Amino acid sequence: MTIISVYKFKNPESADQALEALWRRLCGGFERSAGAEIWITSFCDNAYLAGQICQSLGGEAK
């Protein structure tokens, strides 16, 4: 597994909302850090969509 992008959120609750949205639309390939980051991995079937979801919910690419 390779991390291909990281999105940082303002707080853990925002990251939780983004993770829920990702699970509703994709089959996996992303993980949440212990803090307020979501990592998109090479196992994600649509990394572009995952990034769009994260950005639409306030995530900033690192």
N, C-alpha and C positions, 0 to 999 in steps of 0.2 A: 504494500500500500504506500502510495506517495501522496503527500499533501500538495494539491495544486493551487489552492487559494485559501486565504484566511480572512474572515470578516469579524471585525470587532464591534461590539454593541455597547451602548451606554451603560447598561446594567444587566444583571443575570435574567431578569424578567423578560426583557426584550429579546434576549437570546433564546429563552424558552419559547416565546411566541414564534420566532423564526423557525425553530426546530420543528414545532408542530406543523407549521405551514409546509415545510420541506417534506415531512412524512406524509402529508395529505396528497402531495403531487408527485413524489419520487419514491423509488424503492430502496433507497439507501445510498451509501457512498459519501456520507457526511457524519461528522462527530462534533460533539460539544466539549469544549474544554471545561475545566473546573471553574473557570471564571465566566467571562461574558464574550467568548469567542466561539465561532463555528468554523470548523475546518472542512473544506470540500476536498475529497480524495479522488484518486484516479479510478476508484470503483464506481463513482457517480455516473449514471447513464446519460445525464444531461447537465454538465457543469455550468453551461451558460444559463440555463433556467434557474439552477440553484443560486447562482450569483445574483440574478435579477430578483429573486425572491428575497434574498438577504438584504440587498440594497433597498428594496421597496419597504422593508420593515425597519430601516434605520441602520443597517450594518455598513461599516466602512471597510473597504478592502485595505489590507495591510501590505 
